[in-house]
Amino acid sequence: MKSNALVSCAVAAAIAAAAGAAHATSITSYASNQTAGLNVNVYISGSTAITNTLNNTIATEASTLQICAAGTVTEYVASHTVIGPSGTIGGASEDLWYCQAGAKSGVSTNLFLAIFKENTAGSINGAQPLIAVAKGGSSALTFLNPTGADVQAGTCSGTTATGGTDTGCTAGDFSNNVVPTGGVADVEANLLRTIPNSGKLSASDISTYLSGNPGVDIVWGLGLSKNAYYALQSAEGLTSTCPGGNLDSPACAPSLSRPQVASLLSGQIVNWEQLGMTNPSGDSNVYVCRRDVGSGTEASFEAYFLGARCSTSSESMQSQAQGFVVEQASTGAILNCLEGFDLGNVEITPYNQDTSPLGTYTPFTPAGHQWAIGILSTELTSTQIDAADTTSDPQTPGTGTVRMVAIDGILPTLQNVVNGYDGIWGTDAFYTIKSGDDVPSGNPLKVFQAIQSNVGHPTPTHDARLTKTFGAMAVICHRPAFSWRPILTLRSR
C-alpha cells in the first residue's frame, strides 16, 4: 500500500458550510449512539472495485442520493499489512463511513449509519463468507472496530511483523468474524474461485443460501505503467499525433490487440522485445501486476481474454513469480504495484493467501523504469489514471503513474461501452443470505438495499444515457446519479 495510516476526512464540507446546519459525524459519538440504539451498522464484504463507488454513493454524492445526509459524512480508512503464521500475506484496508441517515436510506433520519467495508481478497468475500455463515460457520471477515481506542484517537498507522495489525493499533481496533449484512462480487458467484485452493463454490450452496441482485456495471481496462504506455505510444508512431502535445489525449492512445493481451497475461509474451520494443533502461522484461484468484477482476479478465472460468479453456493467468508476476489483493494494491515498477523506491507486498505454505513471496522494492501491466477496473480518479503529464520526465511522481491502453483501438470508456464498441465490462452482484443462519433483516438490510438500488439495478447498457469520461469513476448506473464531465472524442483504429 502507498500509505499505511488511519485517516479521517470529512466529506462535503463545502455543502455543510453553505447549509450552516449539517455537521460531519465524528466516530467519537459512535459508542453513545450505539448505547442509545441510534446506530444502524451495515457490514459489506467483497469486491474492492466497488469501494470507490460506495464512497461516491455514500459521501461524494450525498446531496443527490441521500443515503447519508449531506455534510454529515466522515470516512475512516485503515490500511495495513496482514501477517499470517508463515509471514506476510499481503496488504488490506478497511473502510468505515459514519453519518446521519439520509432521506433515501430506507430508515429514519434520526438514526446514524455506520457503513463498514472490508477490502482483503476481493469478490470471493462477497459470497463465500455469506455461505459459511448461513451454514453455521464463521465469516473469517475483519472490519474496523469503531470503538477501538486507536480508531477513536486516529493513531492507527504503520505496520508490524506480528499480530496482523498496524503499529499504533491493537487487536481491539479490528473486529473479527463479523457477520456481513451483504456482499458484493464483480461476477456471478459461480465464476469465483476460493482461496487458497482455487476451487469453485458449490452451485447448490449458491442457490440455497444466496439471494442476488444486480449492481453497477463496471468497465475493465488493462493498465500500463506510465513509462510503458509512452514507449508503446512512441513505438506505434503516435507521439507526434497527440493534440497540443498532450501525450495523455485519448486521440493518441496506444493499442494492444486482444491476442497480445491474452499472451501477456498468460505468459506467452514475457519480454517487450517480442512486441518490437526495447526498454532503454536495459530491462525489457514484462512485469505483471495481477489479482488473487478470489478476485472478480481476475475472473473477468480470465473469462474475456483467456476464455476461462465460463468454458472448458485451460488457459489461465500466469502464476505468481517473485519480482516478476505479482498477486495483489485489491485495486489499490495493483495501482501501488504499477507505480513501484514505474518509479522505483516503492515497496510491493505480494499477496500470499493463494500460496502454500503462506508467505512464499516476500516484499520487494523494484528498481524502477520497468515496464509493467496490471488488470484494473476503471472506477479510478483522473490522478490515478489520466492526469496530464506536465513534466519532462515521465518518472516524476505526482502526475499519475498508470495509463489505460486501448484494446484493438478501443479505450475502456463508458461511451464506447454504451455505443457497443467495448465488450470488457460486467455486472456486479449484491448478495445477501436468504436461508440458514443470520439472514439479514431490519434496518441494516434496508440500508444495504437502498445502497444497491441507488448504485445499481441497471437497465440494459444502451439505455444508460451516460455522459462520463475515461479515467473518472467509470461505472454504469441506470440513473444520472453522479456529476460527470463531458465525454471525450475517442479514436477508433
DAURKA-V943046 format. One record per residue. N is the residue number from 1. RES is the residue in one letter. PSI is psi in whole degrees, -180 to 180 (* if undefined). OMEGA is omega in whole degrees, -180 to 180 (* if undefined). Layout:
n	res	psi	omega
N	RES	PSI	OMEGA
N	RES	PSI	OMEGA
This chain:
n	res	psi	omega
1	M	145	-179
2	K	-35	-177
3	S	130	176
4	N	93	-176
5	A	149	169
6	L	118	-178
7	V	153	172
8	S	135	-179
9	C	122	177
10	A	132	-177
11	V	149	178
12	A	39	-179
13	A	-36	-180
14	A	-40	178
15	I	-42	-180
16	A	-43	-178
17	A	-40	-179
18	A	-39	-178
19	A	-33	178
20	G	2	-176
21	A	-37	-176
22	A	142	179
23	H	141	178
24	A	139	-176
25	T	119	-176
26	S	143	178
27	I	-20	-180
28	T	-16	178
29	S	-1	-175
30	Y	-48	-174
31	A	-46	-179
32	S	-37	177
33	N	-35	178
34	Q	-44	179
35	T	-36	-179
36	A	-2	180
37	G	25	-176
38	L	-10	-179
39	N	140	169
40	V	111	-176
41	N	119	-178
42	V	116	-177
43	Y	122	-177
44	I	126	-180
45	S	167	171
46	G	-142	-171
47	S	127	175
48	T	-24	179
49	A	-27	-176
50	I	-13	-173
51	T	-44	177
52	N	-37	178
53	T	-42	178
54	L	-41	180
55	N	-40	177
56	N	-42	-178
57	T	-44	-173
58	I	-42	-169
59	A	-64	-172
60	T	-41	-178
61	E	31	-178
62	A	-39	-177
63	S	-25	-180
64	T	-50	-174
65	L	-28	172
66	Q	33	167
67	I	-48	171
68	C	150	175
69	A	133	-178
70	A	137	178
71	G	-1	-178
72	T	0	-171
73	V	130	169
74	T	130	179
75	E	134	176
76	Y	132	-179
77	V	129	173
78	A	117	174
79	S	136	-176
80	H	166	176
81	T	126	-178
82	V	129	-179
83	I	128	177
84	G	179	-178
85	P	-30	-177
86	S	12	178
87	G	-166	-176
88	T	129	176
89	I	-44	178
90	G	177	-178
91	G	155	177
92	A	166	174
93	S	154	178
94	E	136	178
95	D	148	175
96	L	124	174
97	W	130	180
98	Y	130	-173
99	C	171	170
100	Q	139	-178
101	A	137	178
102	G	176	-174
103	A	-23	-178
104	K	23	-180
105	S	-14	-177
106	G	-3	-180
107	V	172	-179
108	S	140	179
109	T	-3	174
110	N	-9	-177
111	L	168	177
112	F	140	-180
113	L	129	170
114	A	105	-176
115	I	115	-174
116	F	143	176
117	K	127	174
118	E	150	-176
119	N	62	-172
120	T	-51	-173
121	A	-6	178
122	G	-152	-167
123	S	-29	180
124	I	-31	178
125	N	-7	174
126	G	-7	-177
127	A	-53	-174
128	Q	-47	179
129	P	-33	179
130	L	-42	178
131	I	-43	180
132	A	-44	-180
133	V	-44	-179
134	A	-31	-179
135	K	10	176
136	G	8	-179
137	G	-169	-180
138	S	148	178
139	S	-28	-174
140	A	25	180
141	L	144	179
142	T	131	177
143	F	163	173
144	L	142	173
145	N	110	-174
146	P	-17	179
147	T	3	176
148	G	140	-174
149	A	-42	-177
150	D	-28	173
151	V	-45	178
152	Q	-37	-177
153	A	-15	-179
154	G	30	-176
155	T	16	-178
156	C	103	-177
157	S	164	180
158	G	-176	178
159	T	163	178
160	T	160	-177
161	A	-6	-179
162	T	158	171
163	G	-15	176
164	G	13	178
165	T	176	-178
166	D	153	168
167	T	135	-175
168	G	-12	177
169	C	161	171
170	T	172	180
171	A	-28	-179
172	G	-10	179
173	D	-4	179
174	F	140	177
175	S	128	-176
176	N	154	176
177	N	39	180
178	V	138	176
179	V	118	-178
180	P	146	171
181	T	-41	179
182	G	168	180
183	G	160	179
184	V	132	176
185	A	141	-178
186	D	-15	177
187	V	169	176
188	E	149	-173
189	A	-29	-178
190	N	-9	176
191	L	-7	-178
192	L	160	178
193	R	140	-176
194	T	157	177
195	I	129	10
196	P	9	-168
197	N	-4	-180
198	S	30	178
199	G	170	178
200	K	147	170
201	L	147	180
202	S	126	178
203	A	-35	178
204	S	-42	178
205	D	-42	-179
206	I	-47	-177
207	S	-30	-178
208	T	-41	-168
209	Y	-18	-173
210	L	137	169
211	S	128	-176
212	G	146	174
213	N	150	-178
214	P	143	175
215	G	-148	180
216	V	154	170
217	D	124	-176
218	I	134	177
219	V	132	-179
220	W	151	179
221	G	154	176
222	L	117	178
223	G	143	173
224	L	144	169
225	S	146	-170
226	K	-38	180
227	N	-37	178
228	A	-39	180
229	Y	-49	-179
230	Y	-34	178
231	A	-42	178
232	L	-39	178
233	Q	-45	180
234	S	-43	-179
235	A	-30	179
236	E	5	176
237	G	31	-174
238	L	-15	-173
239	T	-43	-176
240	S	-11	-178
241	T	-3	-177
242	C	124	-179
243	P	126	179
244	G	18	-179
245	G	10	180
246	N	103	-177
247	L	-16	-179
248	D	8	178
249	S	133	176
250	P	-22	-179
251	A	-19	-180
252	C	30	179
253	A	133	176
254	P	164	-174
255	S	145	169
256	L	151	177
257	S	161	179
258	R	-42	176
259	P	-36	178
260	Q	-43	179
261	V	-43	178
262	A	-40	-180
263	S	-36	177
264	L	-42	-177
265	L	-35	-176
266	S	-7	177
267	G	10	175
268	Q	-26	170
269	I	117	-177
270	V	-3	-179
271	N	134	-178
272	W	-20	178
273	E	-23	174
274	Q	-18	176
275	L	13	177
276	G	22	-179
277	M	138	177
278	T	125	180
279	N	121	-179
280	P	-16	177
281	S	-13	-178
282	G	-6	-179
283	D	101	-178
284	S	16	177
285	N	150	172
286	V	119	177
287	Y	138	-172
288	V	126	173
289	C	104	-176
290	R	171	179
291	R	170	176
292	D	165	-175
293	V	-19	179
294	G	0	-176
295	S	138	173
296	G	-31	174
297	T	-48	178
298	E	-45	-180
299	A	-41	-179
300	S	-43	180
301	F	-41	179
302	E	-39	-180
303	A	-46	-174
304	Y	-46	-174
305	F	-29	-174
306	L	-2	180
307	G	23	-176
308	A	170	175
309	R	-41	179
310	C	20	177
311	S	-174	179
312	T	11	-180
313	S	138	178
314	S	-1	-180
315	E	149	177
316	S	167	175
317	M	141	-179
318	Q	147	-174
319	S	157	179
320	Q	137	179
321	A	124	-172
322	Q	119	175
323	G	-7	-178
324	F	-53	177
325	V	117	-169
326	V	122	173
327	E	140	178
328	Q	154	-170
329	A	0	-178
330	S	166	175
331	T	-43	179
332	G	-37	179
333	A	-33	175
334	I	-44	178
335	L	-42	178
336	N	-40	179
337	C	-47	179
338	L	-39	178
339	E	-40	180
340	G	-46	179
341	F	-32	-179
342	D	-51	-172
343	L	-31	-168
344	G	172	178
345	N	27	176
346	V	119	-178
347	E	136	177
348	I	128	179
349	T	108	179
350	P	151	175
351	Y	126	-172
352	N	5	-178
353	Q	-24	178
354	D	-16	-168
355	T	160	176
356	S	118	-2
357	P	165	178
358	L	149	176
359	G	19	-179
360	T	-37	-175
361	Y	128	-171
362	T	155	176
363	P	146	180
364	F	162	179
365	T	111	-179
366	P	159	180
367	A	-24	-176
368	G	168	-176
369	H	32	177
370	Q	146	-173
371	W	117	-174
372	A	156	173
373	I	155	179
374	G	146	-180
375	I	130	-171
376	L	154	162
377	S	163	-171
378	T	29	177
379	E	45	-171
380	L	159	-178
381	T	163	180
382	S	-31	178
383	T	-37	-179
384	Q	-31	-173
385	I	-60	-164
386	D	27	176
387	A	136	-179
388	A	138	178
389	D	108	-175
390	T	11	-179
391	T	163	179
392	S	-20	-180
393	D	110	-178
394	P	-6	177
395	Q	-10	-174
396	T	127	178
397	P	160	174
398	G	-3	178
399	T	15	-177
400	G	131	-176
401	T	12	-179
402	V	140	175
403	R	143	176
404	M	130	180
405	V	151	175
406	A	151	175
407	I	120	-175
408	D	38	176
409	G	2	-176
410	I	122	177
411	L	151	-180
412	P	77	-179
413	T	160	177
414	L	-36	180
415	Q	-45	-179
416	N	-34	177
417	V	-49	-178
418	V	-36	-180
419	N	-1	175
420	G	12	-178
421	Y	-33	-173
422	D	121	-178
423	G	5	-174
424	I	77	178
425	W	161	-179
426	G	164	-177
427	T	127	174
428	D	154	172
429	A	128	174
430	F	114	-175
431	Y	144	168
432	T	161	176
433	I	131	-180
434	K	-15	178
435	S	164	-177
436	G	-151	-178
437	D	153	169
438	D	43	173
439	V	125	-176
440	P	151	-180
441	S	178	173
442	G	-153	-174
443	N	-42	178
444	P	-44	179
445	L	-40	179
446	K	-42	-180
447	V	-43	178
448	F	-44	179
449	Q	-34	177
450	A	-40	177
451	I	-48	-179
452	Q	-42	-179
453	S	-35	-177
454	N	-30	-179
455	V	-14	-172
456	G	-131	-177
457	H	53	-171
458	P	148	164
459	T	174	179
460	P	147	-173
461	T	-37	-176
462	H	-12	178
463	D	7	-171
464	A	-23	178
465	R	58	-172
466	L	149	172
467	T	70	-172
468	K	140	-174
469	T	164	178
470	F	131	170
471	G	13	179
472	A	94	175
473	M	57	-177
474	A	77	171
475	V	151	-176
476	I	130	-179
477	C	151	-176
478	H	-1	180
479	R	153	-179
480	P	70	-172
481	A	-24	-173
482	F	157	177
483	S	105	-172
484	W	149	175
485	R	163	179
486	P	150	178
487	I	144	177
488	L	150	175
489	T	127	-174
490	L	155	-179
491	R	130	173
492	S	141	-176
493	R	*	*
